[in-house]
Amino acid sequence: MAHLDELRGNKAKRDEALATAEKAEGVAKAKALLTALNVMKLDDKLVTNFYGDITDQIKTADPKDETGFGKKLAAKKRVTDFQEDLQVLAANKDMDGALSLVDKTIKEGGFEPEETLEIMMTRAVILAMQNKLDDAIKAIDDAKAAVPNTPKMTDVNNFRKRLEDAKKKAATAPAKEEGKPAKEAEKPADK
């Protein structure tokens, strides 16, 4: 019931912001429309699919992008395009191409901190998949330095620890297998 009350309250705030936008012009209208979208706390895809008319009104009311909404939309589209391109490279098992795409995207910049972190961590994942653990750990450290204040830091640190553990396991694996027959010792260590 509390959640339903919250949703009703958000709808009332949305309606109020839309009413304010009806009476406003220019950047004031754009800001009121942004308030309407923000109070609903919707996923970007829902906004795009169901509130495209409002996003168009924001762009029209704020042609100089004083609200930063246009820049934010462009960055989100770049992230979506990056993810789609990355999926194609992954499907083709083109790890070098994927790394090149990640590096190019990082260099271009212009993303929100969380998006930057996601892209930089993608680099670490690709390197880890290639069993380049030292490079992957460095990529994580670079991501941590670039986006130090993130709610995802626990996940980032956990991933780094798993890579450190895998690196230690790989370093000690041959020593543990010394007494085994040659074929057993040649088996790759679990990752």
Secondary structure, DSSP 8 states (H G I E B T S, - for coil): -HHHHHHHHHHHHHHHHHHHHHH--HHHHHHHHHHHHHHTT--HHHHHHH-HHHHHHHHHH-TT-TTSHHHHHHHHHHHHHHHHHHHHHHHTT-HHHHHHHHHHHHHH----HHHHHHHHHHHHHHHHHTT-HHHHHHHHHHHHHHS-S-TTHHHHHHHHHHHHHHHHHHHHHHHHTTTS-HHHHHS----
